[in-house]
Amino acid sequence: MTTSDYYKFKEALGFSESGGNYNKDYGNYWGKYQFGEARRKDIESILGLKHLTRSEFTPEMQEKFFEAHVKDLENKIISSGLDKYIGSKVAGKSNNLTTRINLFGLIAGAHLGGFNGLKRALETNFVYDPADTLGTHISDYVAKFSWLMEKKITDFWKLRQLLYSFWE
């Protein structure tokens, strides 16, 4: 994962989750990347931190969490053999986008549905494909971010415009 790809993915996921707003909360989902309580606890453990309050979940802390989150998911995907799905086709259930899976799509799918949710979705060829409270399915995130990361977009504003097209 190159630095520029990581940055593009980070910004795209943050924009998709919260419009890039570090202060955006949806119930127990906090910040730019909308980390839920269980995942925050996982990452606190990875980083050797105690339970953080919302006021301690600063933009700087959210970026540290995101970096640990991506590294953890990438390691889990590779160590469990889910990287064998890279190159397979996926069709988003709600966004009707069909593309080939890449690592970014797998990480995004695990971000949305948890690692075990992603694993089950892949193993069932997305017969198991739950949606979050906004109606976004694991397959939608796998397809959206796999497709997006294949685009050679380096301009952040063009990237945002492309992401807006998914919401129309």
Buried (B, 14 or more C-beta within 10 A) or exposed (E): EEEEEBEBBBBBBBBBBBEBEBEBEEEEBBBBBBBBEEBBBBBBEEEEBEEBEEEEBEEEBBBBBBBBBBEBBBEBBEEEEBBEBBEEEBBBBBBEBEBBBBBBBBBBBBBBBBBEBBBBBBEEEBEBBBBBEEEBBBBBBBBBBBBBBEEEBEEBEEBBEBBEEBEE
